[in-house]
Amino acid sequence: MRTLILMLAAALALTALAAPQEPVWSLAKKEKPAVVETLRALVNIESGSRDKEGLDRLAAHLGERLAALGGKVEFYEPNAADTYKLFDTPKEIGKVVIARFQGTGSRRIMLLAHMDTVYARGTLAKRLFRVEGARAYGPGIADDKGGVALILHTLAMLKAMNWRGYGTLTVVINGDEEISSPGARAFIQRAGAEHDFVFSCEPSLATKEGEIALATSGIGLATLTVRGKSSHAGVSPELGRNAIVELAHQILQTSDLSDAPNRIKFNWTLASGGQTRNVIPELATASADVRVNRIADFDVIEKRFRERVKTQRIADAQVEAGFERRRAPLVVTDASRALARRAQAIYAELGLKLPVDESGNGGGTDAAFAAASGKPAVAESFGFAGFGYHSSEEEYVELGSIEPRLYLLTRLIMDASR
């Protein structure tokens, strides 16, 4: 009998430990309707990565919201010296919204999200914000306006509790993430190095399971430009040098550069050539998507690519190879694993399991820039659960994920501050 009593007491103790902490859980549930309205407001300001006017409107809106929550707000305009030039970097880049909250503790925590989307202006008219059943729909709602809303309402919960146990809580929201952050990356690297923890609020990268990620892919771009010689395709094709034929040869001989054991992916995704049906084409181009899990592997795959394209089918065609490092990978560390264990324990208070992804398989994010110094513990994908981002399907957020994600981020800030 005594043994049974002890077992029951232990079970009750474990149940108590797993219970949601108050008032955080009550505030998370109370905050949900306001989150939906914030999602509506954010989605209804179109903010494609190349829509400077829309990005400026949204930045001003966020600045007002963050100031009302007690943050010291500033805007960082990317300058020429800090801008990392990529082949598709626009002339005008969205600014970075920064808000700093001073607390009474010593820990420095950074919350990271982005306000730009992959959608061109006019998409909203075809895909209006709406709530249907357990989902809210709209362009960019999960990636990453949901992350922005999560940050705003986490701050609202902390304010409602008058909780300021952190040393500095810094919010960084940039406007160029979807084009590889050419303007914001230097700022994010500097800011990350000044903090102990970085919580990045993208949605889950690969699945609907709601996992957080401790590793992300590094992204590269390989390009080929082939210059041949035009001639009449029917009368004198032998006088031409067919750029498409040479390009096809180059694509075929580099199509096996992926290295699965070392998690290097190399895949041709775009190709074009020629302008007129009856003319031997003088120009053809192609681009390949490259993914790595270690920074050093950029050098490995670039060397293999450049060596391979030296072998030509048409000797006097001109073959130009290019290679661009667009994003560094986020690499898992002991500190990020410890952070993930804290997050899992907090989710367990709700009776929920929090998967943790260390594969680095799939997308690349700004979390890697924040982690570049090696100083902060960094984790990705705290955002609301959703799906359909970067696709022709309608993007959505699972409304049932709002309260758990608010609880998780709020409690993790409180826990990390100690």
Salt bridges, closest charged atoms under 4 A:
GLU31 OE2 - HIS153 ND1 2.85
GLU37 OE1 - ARG40 NE 3.19
ASP51 OD2 - ARG121 NE 2.91
GLU53 OE1 - ARG121 NH2 2.42
ASP56 OD2 - LYS52 NZ 3.05
ASP56 OD1 - LYS95 NZ 3.88
GLU74 OE2 - ARG100 NH1 2.44
GLU77 OE2 - LYS95 NZ 3.37
ASP82 OD2 - ARG190 NH2 3.00
ASP88 OD2 - ARG50 NH2 3.85
ASP88 OD1 - ARG326 NH2 3.11
ASP116 OD1 - HIS114 ND1 2.94
GLU132 OE2 - ARG130 NE 2.63
ASP143 OD1 - HIS114 NE2 3.04
ASP143 OD2 - HIS390 NE2 3.05
GLU177 OE1 - HIS114 NE2 3.18
GLU177 OE2 - ARG327 NH2 3.32
GLU178 OE2 - HIS114 NE2 3.81
GLU178 OE1 - HIS390 NE2 3.00
ASP196 OD1 - ARG108 NH2 3.26
GLU202 OE2 - HIS114 NE2 3.16
ASP256 OD1 - ARG308 NH1 2.80
ASP259 OD2 - ARG304 NH1 3.26
ASP289 OD2 - ARG291 NE 2.83
ASP297 OD2 - ARG294 NE 2.99
ASP299 OD1 - ARG325 NH2 2.50
GLU302 OE2 - ARG306 NE 2.87
GLU302 OE1 - ARG325 NH1 2.87
GLU307 OE2 - LYS310 NZ 3.14
ASP316 OD2 - ARG241 NE 2.79
GLU320 OE2 - ARG227 NE 3.06
GLU324 OE1 - ARG326 NH1 2.70
ASP334 OD1 - ARG337 NH1 3.63
GLU349 OE2 - ARG411 NH2 2.63
GLU358 OE1 - ARG337 NH2 2.98
ASP366 OD1 - ARG327 NH1 2.99
GLU394 OE2 - ARG130 NH1 2.80
GLU398 OE2 - ARG135 NE 3.21
GLU403 OE1 - LYS32 NZ 3.72
ASP415 OD2 - ARG342 NE 3.84
